[in-house]
Amino acid sequence: MSTGTTVLLPGGNGGTRAYTPRTAPLPTAPGGPPLASRTVYAAAHVVADPRADVCPDSPAAVDWDATLAFRRHLWSHGLGVAEAMDTAQRGMGLDWAGAAELIRRSAAEARACGGRIACGVGTDQLTGPATLSRVRDAYEEQLALVESVGARAVLMASRALAAAAASPDDYLETYGHLLRQAREPVILHWLGPMFDPALEGYWGSADLDAATETFLQVIAAHPDKVDGIKVSLLDADREVALRRRLPDGVRCYTGDDFHYPELIAGDDHGFSHALLGIFDPLGPLAAQAVRLLDTGDAKAFRELLDPTVELSRHLFRAPTRYYKTGVVLLAWLAGHQTHFTMVGGLQSARSLPHLARAYELADGLGLFPDPDLAASRMRALLTVHGVPQ
């Protein structure tokens, strides 16, 4: 049995091992000067309502108070919020009706507290066979909503477009149409199939070199309508090569949850900004690191952020699309919500050993404001799953 100062974590061969939690968190207080050298968005999760009588096929039941409180937490540290993206379980528990309400509420909250916000625009309201015309209409509907609430739009990769497009020209035409009518510059999002297998062959080819050329053609045709690109391919070399070919004024927002410290730090030829799911649990620490970068201290930035990569690689390991489960676990352990329940029942998507390791790595980094609370909650979760404490 644990002593009260230890947590018994699942070990090999069905046994357990004792882990001694930290006694103090990493000091990361809210406030501080605005982030200056990089534009940084944290893609934020949604908090489910655990008391709702729903099943995985039901529309999402969201705890709006807790969901918006978490966004205020991110804004308080100077981060932007990337709303209604895949971290918020778009297409994995959160449908378009839920996403639309999330966008409206979060945008209003951002206006009230002066927070930066960008919102996902997709085609997930579509049902039935996808055609290019229906895909375009769906994008237009969502783009109109995001523009109406004053948020920056993120044109997300579309499963329906991947199914309907017959060639790279179909992507060029669809995105060209959307960019021509966008009121303000948008962020283009290239999400790789490791995050969503239905996006295999996006931009008209499974060959990433060919896909990159089509992607760059879209940007080159409308550079004044593209604020930046978010690249989520988990390939640092490809991202660096791509960002060096962007037109002047078009930013690269890394979505690489495996290599973000070096991509944000950059090199002699440039750097990436950030729009990252891992910055949901890392928010305060990430903001502190970027402020070090703002002073020109790239070495201190790397020393603070590099140790977080092991946790990120663990959360985002294959099947990568289930990384949200670890993100929500850490939010619960950190005290940002009162339960470990997810829309769509996705709390069951990762194994107990996976969750236990996520706890251990996060605690080792000092991510939990109250380590005793995190340990107590982890003991409770382990006990419920048959690992007595």
Secondary structure as the mmCIF struct_conf table of DSSP 4:
data_model
#
loop_
_struct_conf.conf_type_id
_struct_conf.id
_struct_conf.beg_label_comp_id
_struct_conf.beg_label_asym_id
_struct_conf.beg_label_seq_id
_struct_conf.end_label_comp_id
_struct_conf.end_label_asym_id
_struct_conf.end_label_seq_id
BEND BEND1 GLY A 4 THR A 5
STRN STRN1 VAL A 7 PRO A 10
HELX_RH_3T_P HELX_RH_3T_P1 GLY A 12 GLY A 14
STRN STRN2 THR A 16 TYR A 19
BEND BEND2 THR A 23 ALA A 24
BEND BEND3 PRO A 30 PRO A 30
BEND BEND4 PRO A 33 PRO A 33
HELX_LH_PP_P HELX_LH_PP_P1 PRO A 34 LEU A 35
BEND BEND5 SER A 37 ARG A 38
STRN STRN3 VAL A 40 ALA A 43
HELX_LH_PP_P HELX_LH_PP_P2 ALA A 44 HIS A 45
STRN STRN4 ALA A 48 ALA A 48
TURN_TY1_P TURN_TY1_P1 PRO A 50 ARG A 51
BEND BEND6 ALA A 52 ALA A 52
TURN_TY1_P TURN_TY1_P2 PRO A 56 ASP A 57
BEND BEND7 SER A 58 SER A 58
HELX_LH_PP_P HELX_LH_PP_P3 PRO A 59 ALA A 60
STRN STRN5 VAL A 62 VAL A 62
HELX_RH_AL_P HELX_RH_AL_P1 TRP A 64 SER A 76
TURN_TY1_P TURN_TY1_P3 HIS A 77 GLY A 78
STRN STRN6 GLY A 80 GLU A 83
BEND BEND8 ALA A 84 MET A 85
HELX_RH_3T_P HELX_RH_3T_P2 ASP A 86 ALA A 88
TURN_TY1_P TURN_TY1_P4 GLN A 89 GLN A 89
STRN STRN7 ARG A 90 ARG A 90
TURN_TY1_P TURN_TY1_P5 GLY A 91 GLY A 93
STRN STRN8 LEU A 94 LEU A 94
HELX_RH_AL_P HELX_RH_AL_P2 TRP A 96 CYS A 113
TURN_TY1_P TURN_TY1_P6 GLY A 114 GLY A 114
STRN STRN9 ILE A 117 VAL A 121
TURN_TY1_P TURN_TY1_P7 ASP A 124 GLN A 125
BEND BEND9 GLY A 128 PRO A 129
HELX_RH_AL_P HELX_RH_AL_P3 LEU A 132 SER A 148
TURN_TY1_P TURN_TY1_P8 VAL A 149 GLY A 150
HELX_LH_PP_P HELX_LH_PP_P4 ALA A 151 ALA A 151
STRN STRN10 ARG A 152 LEU A 155
HELX_RH_AL_P HELX_RH_AL_P4 ARG A 159 ALA A 164
BEND BEND10 SER A 167 SER A 167
HELX_RH_AL_P HELX_RH_AL_P5 PRO A 168 GLN A 181
BEND BEND11 ARG A 183 GLU A 184
STRN STRN11 VAL A 186 LEU A 191
TURN_TY1_P TURN_TY1_P9 PRO A 193 PHE A 195
HELX_RH_3T_P HELX_RH_3T_P3 PRO A 197 LEU A 199
TURN_TY1_P TURN_TY1_P10 GLU A 200 GLY A 201
HELX_RH_3T_P HELX_RH_3T_P4 TYR A 202 GLY A 204
BEND BEND12 ALA A 206 ASP A 207
HELX_RH_AL_P HELX_RH_AL_P6 LEU A 208 ALA A 221
HELX_RH_3T_P HELX_RH_3T_P5 PRO A 223 LYS A 225
STRN STRN12 VAL A 226 SER A 232
BEND BEND13 LEU A 233 LEU A 234
HELX_RH_AL_P HELX_RH_AL_P7 ALA A 236 ARG A 243
TURN_TY1_P TURN_TY1_P11 ARG A 244 ARG A 245
BEND BEND14 LEU A 246 LEU A 246
HELX_LH_PP_P HELX_LH_PP_P5 PRO A 247 PRO A 247
TURN_TY1_P TURN_TY1_P12 ASP A 248 GLY A 249
STRN STRN13 ARG A 251 THR A 254
TURN_TY1_P TURN_TY1_P13 ASP A 257 HIS A 259
HELX_RH_AL_P HELX_RH_AL_P8 TYR A 260 ALA A 265
STRN STRN14 ASP A 267 ASP A 267
TURN_TY1_P TURN_TY1_P14 ASP A 268 HIS A 269
STRN STRN15 GLY A 270 GLY A 270
STRN STRN16 HIS A 273 LEU A 276
BEND BEND15 GLY A 277 GLY A 277
TURN_TY1_P TURN_TY1_P15 ILE A 278 LEU A 282
HELX_RH_AL_P HELX_RH_AL_P9 GLY A 283 ASP A 294
TURN_TY1_P TURN_TY1_P16 THR A 295 GLY A 296
HELX_RH_AL_P HELX_RH_AL_P10 ALA A 298 LEU A 305
HELX_RH_3T_P HELX_RH_3T_P6 ASP A 306 THR A 308
HELX_RH_AL_P HELX_RH_AL_P11 VAL A 309 LEU A 315
TURN_TY1_P TURN_TY1_P17 PHE A 316 PHE A 316
BEND BEND16 ALA A 318 PRO A 319
HELX_RH_3T_P HELX_RH_3T_P7 THR A 320 TYR A 322
HELX_RH_AL_P HELX_RH_AL_P12 TYR A 323 LEU A 333
TURN_TY1_P TURN_TY1_P18 ALA A 334 GLY A 335
BEND BEND17 HIS A 336 THR A 338
HELX_RH_3T_P HELX_RH_3T_P8 VAL A 343 SER A 348
BEND BEND18 ALA A 349 ARG A 350
HELX_RH_AL_P HELX_RH_AL_P13 LEU A 352 LEU A 365
TURN_TY1_P TURN_TY1_P19 GLY A 366 GLY A 366
BEND BEND19 PRO A 369 ASP A 370
HELX_RH_AL_P HELX_RH_AL_P14 PRO A 371 VAL A 384
TURN_TY1_P TURN_TY1_P20 HIS A 385 GLY A 386
#
